[in-house]
Amino acid sequence: MLDEAGIDKNVLVDMPYTIASANEFEITSQVIAQIGIFTFMSKKTTPEQQGLSLLPFATNDFKEEMRNINGRLFADDFAKMMPDITRDYF
């Protein structure tokens, strides 16, 4: 597909990326806030870690920082937007 689009295959090496759900991003962004994005992503983009989703990666590699996260980030805002859904959840 990259060849067909005229994109150099090295773009995947030169500009690695990660796809994450909103939930994974909300949780792992709290880890990133503690240690910095460079520290987090430099470990995440190693060949050994590239295939892992963000949450399993963060859970395995940043155990101490994961203890400090708020699993219900923006819970109040979510409850205001979806009161019927969140009534019994929070």
C-alpha positions as CSV (number, residue, x, y, z in Angstrom):
1,M,0.0,0.0,0.0
2,L,2.8,2.4,0.8
3,D,4.4,1.7,-2.6
4,E,1.2,2.4,-4.4
5,A,0.8,5.7,-2.6
6,G,4.4,6.7,-3.3
7,I,5.4,6.7,0.3
8,D,8.8,5.5,1.4
9,K,8.7,2.4,3.6
10,N,11.2,4.0,6.0
11,V,8.5,6.3,7.2
12,L,7.4,3.5,9.5
13,V,10.8,3.5,11.1
14,D,11.5,7.2,11.0
15,M,8.1,8.2,12.3
16,P,6.7,5.4,14.5
17,Y,3.1,5.7,15.7
18,T,0.8,4.0,18.1
19,I,-3.0,3.6,17.8
20,A,-4.8,3.8,21.1
21,S,-8.3,3.9,22.4
22,A,-9.5,7.0,24.3
23,N,-9.4,4.9,27.5
24,E,-5.8,3.8,26.9
25,F,-4.8,7.3,26.1
26,E,-6.4,8.8,29.2
27,I,-4.6,6.3,31.4
28,T,-1.2,6.4,29.8
29,S,-1.2,10.1,29.4
30,Q,-1.1,10.2,33.2
31,V,2.0,8.1,33.1
32,I,3.5,10.3,30.4
33,A,2.8,13.4,32.7
34,Q,4.9,11.7,35.4
35,I,7.9,10.7,33.3
36,G,7.8,12.7,30.1
37,I,6.7,11.7,26.6
38,F,10.3,11.1,25.4
39,T,11.0,8.5,28.1
40,F,7.7,6.8,27.5
41,M,7.7,6.7,23.7
42,S,11.4,5.9,23.4
43,K,10.7,2.7,25.2
44,K,7.4,2.1,23.4
45,T,8.9,2.4,20.0
46,T,11.6,-0.3,20.5
47,P,11.2,-3.3,18.3
48,E,10.3,-5.5,21.3
49,Q,7.5,-3.1,22.3
50,Q,6.1,-1.9,19.0
51,G,3.3,-4.4,18.8
52,L,2.0,-3.9,22.3
53,S,-1.0,-1.8,23.0
54,L,-0.4,1.2,25.2
55,L,-2.1,-0.1,28.4
56,P,-0.3,-3.5,28.6
57,F,3.0,-1.7,27.8
58,A,2.5,0.9,30.5
59,T,1.4,-1.7,33.0
60,N,4.5,-3.8,32.4
61,D,7.1,-1.1,32.0
62,F,5.9,1.6,34.4
63,K,4.5,-0.3,37.4
64,E,5.3,2.4,39.9
65,E,3.8,5.2,37.8
66,M,0.7,3.2,37.1
67,R,0.0,3.1,40.8
68,N,-0.5,6.9,40.7
69,I,-3.1,7.1,37.9
70,N,-6.7,8.1,38.3
71,G,-8.7,5.4,36.6
72,R,-11.8,7.6,36.4
73,L,-10.3,10.6,34.8
74,F,-13.0,13.1,33.8
75,A,-15.7,11.0,35.6
76,D,-17.6,14.1,36.6
77,D,-17.7,15.4,33.0
78,F,-18.8,12.0,31.7
79,A,-21.5,11.7,34.2
80,K,-22.9,15.2,33.2
81,M,-22.9,14.2,29.5
82,M,-24.4,10.7,30.1
83,P,-26.4,10.7,33.3
84,D,-28.6,7.7,32.4
85,I,-25.6,5.6,31.6
86,T,-23.4,6.6,34.5
87,R,-25.9,6.6,37.3
88,D,-24.9,3.3,38.6
89,Y,-21.3,3.3,37.2
90,F,-19.7,6.0,39.3
